[in-house]
Amino acid sequence: MFARKKIPAGTQILEYEGKRITNEEADELESADPDNPYHTFFFMISAGMIIDGNQDGNDARWINHSCEPNCETEEDENGERVFVLAMRDIARGEELTFDYGLVIEGRKTAKLKAQYACFCGAPSCRGTMLALTRRSKKTS
């Protein structure tokens, strides 16, 4: 998805829309891409539901991941709606991106990271769309 005009930093660009489903319903759904079972349009929200952009979704579902994004997502005060905001000024014609920061339970193995590979090409690309994990510091 690309900017049709210059977008100033802080602009609320659009809402991530789609049908609200439970985790159980999401687990039962087929992938949006049969050739890639890890491809979905799911967006987990803090209200305990998932927005399925593949059902009743809008163009927000086409915003790609980047490890150096120009957009971020923000929930409303109830944790029920998600909006895409410009993190910085975005030039006309520039691709809109945000860091998916996918959260998967369990150990982040090389195989798991490869299933969610990132090809954003950013200098700081971490090679996966999975969220960074924080290592706990040892205290003396």
Secondary structure, 3 states (H helix, E strand, C coil): CECCCCECCCCEEEEECCEEECHHHHHHCCCCCCCCCCCCCEEECCCCCEEECCCCCCHHHHCEECCCCCEEEEECCCCCCEEEEECCCECCCCECEECCCECCCCCCCHHHHHHCECCCCCCCCCCECECCCCCCCCCC
